[in-house]
Amino acid sequence: MDALPRRGRNLRVGLTLLAGAVLLAGTLWGQDDHFPFGPFRMYAGSNPPDDPAPDTRIEGVDATGTVVGLGEESTGIRRAEIEGQQSRYEADPTLLRQVADAYAERHPGAPPIVEVRIVIRWYGITDGRPTGNAVDETVVRWEAP
């Protein structure tokens, strides 16, 4: 077996040190978007045993007044993408028009969506167990002009 040349060894050590430095910097100052060189905080903590558990959904109302689920299958937009940018939608609800447009592209014969809303269902939790109670909160709403 041949030994690794000095230059190859130095290159590997240098790259290992660089990767370690980037990983350390990402851990100290990074955000979830920097993964794998930043912390992945999504599962890094836990809620107190009596805090309600949120379940976010996107729903729309079509021109006939029917409530339509606007999940990934009907729009091509993942719920995580909406949740991750929820503050943007709250700051500018007109961005939710993109969800209505995505629905229209996938369902050309369906009545148009005239309202899109982000709704959080808060499930009651007591002592770490579900209570069976839930409350819906509409956090963002966009209506077609």
C-alpha positions in Angstrom: 0.0 0.0 0.0 1.4 3.4 -1.0 1.5 6.2 1.6 -0.4 9.4 0.9 2.0 12.0 -0.4 2.7 15.0 1.9 0.8 17.4 -0.4 -2.3 15.2 -0.4 -2.2 14.8 3.4 -1.8 18.6 3.8 -4.8 19.2 1.5 -7.0 16.8 3.4 -6.0 18.3 6.8 -6.6 21.8 5.4 -10.1 20.9 4.0 -11.0 19.1 7.3 -10.0 22.2 9.3 -12.0 24.5 6.9 -15.1 22.3 7.1 -14.8 22.3 10.9 -14.4 26.1 11.0 -17.5 26.6 8.7 -19.5 24.1 10.9 -18.5 25.9 14.1 -19.3 29.3 12.6 -22.7 28.0 11.4 -23.5 26.5 14.8 -22.7 29.8 16.6 -24.2 32.3 14.1 -26.1 30.4 11.5 -29.8 29.9 10.8 -31.9 26.9 9.6 -31.4 28.0 6.0 -27.6 27.4 6.4 -28.1 23.6 7.0 -26.0 21.4 7.1 -23.5 24.1 8.2 -26.0 25.8 10.5 -28.2 24.6 13.3 -31.3 22.7 12.4 -33.5 24.1 15.2 -36.8 22.8 13.9 -36.6 19.8 16.3 -34.2 21.3 18.8 -36.6 22.2 21.6 -39.9 21.2 23.1 -43.0 23.1 24.2 -44.2 23.1 27.8 -46.6 20.2 28.5 -49.7 22.5 28.7 -49.0 24.6 25.6 -51.4 24.2 22.7 -50.0 22.4 19.6 -50.3 24.4 16.3 -51.3 22.8 13.0 -51.1 25.3 10.1 -53.2 24.9 7.0 -53.9 27.0 3.9 -57.4 27.2 2.7 -59.3 29.1 0.0 -62.8 30.1 -0.9 -63.8 29.8 -4.5 -66.3 32.0 -6.4 -69.2 29.7 -5.4 -68.4 30.1 -1.6 -67.0 26.6 -1.2 -64.0 26.2 1.1 -61.1 24.5 -0.7 -58.0 23.0 0.9 -54.9 24.5 -0.7 -52.3 21.9 0.2 -49.4 20.6 -1.8 -51.6 18.3 -4.0 -53.8 21.1 -5.1 -51.2 23.9 -5.5 -47.8 22.3 -5.7 -46.7 24.5 -2.7 -45.6 22.7 0.4 -47.1 23.7 3.7 -43.5 24.1 5.1 -42.8 26.8 2.4 -45.9 28.7 3.6 -45.1 28.3 7.3 -41.4 29.3 6.7 -42.5 32.6 5.1 -45.6 33.3 7.3 -44.2 36.6 8.5 -43.8 37.8 4.9 -47.5 36.9 4.2 -48.5 38.7 7.4 -46.6 41.8 6.3 -48.0 41.6 2.8 -51.1 39.4 2.4 -51.2 40.1 -1.4 -48.5 37.5 -1.7 -51.1 34.8 -1.0 -52.4 35.5 -4.6 -49.6 33.2 -5.7 -51.3 30.4 -3.9 -54.6 31.1 -5.7 -52.7 31.4 -9.0 -51.0 28.0 -8.4 -54.4 26.4 -7.7 -55.8 27.9 -10.9 -52.9 26.5 -13.0 -53.6 23.0 -11.6 -57.4 23.2 -11.8 -58.2 25.2 -15.0 -61.9 24.3 -15.0 -62.5 25.0 -11.4 -64.2 28.2 -10.1 -61.5 30.8 -9.3 -60.2 31.3 -5.7 -61.4 34.6 -4.4 -59.9 34.3 -0.9 -56.9 32.6 0.6 -56.2 32.3 4.3 -53.6 30.8 6.6 -55.3 29.2 9.5 -53.7 27.7 12.6 -55.6 25.1 14.5 -54.5 25.1 18.1 -55.0 21.7 19.7 -55.4 21.8 23.4 -52.8 19.9 25.4 -52.9 19.2 29.2 -50.0 17.3 30.9 -48.6 16.5 27.5 -51.8 14.8 26.3 -54.4 16.0 23.8 -57.6 17.3 25.3 -59.8 16.9 22.2 -60.4 20.6 22.0 -59.2 22.8 19.2 -59.5 26.5 18.2 -59.0 27.9 14.7 -57.2 31.2 14.3 -57.0 32.9 10.9 -53.6 34.7 10.9 -53.5 36.0 7.3 -56.2 36.6 4.8 -56.1 37.8 1.2 -59.3 38.6 -0.9 -59.3 39.0 -4.6 -60.0 42.6 -5.7 
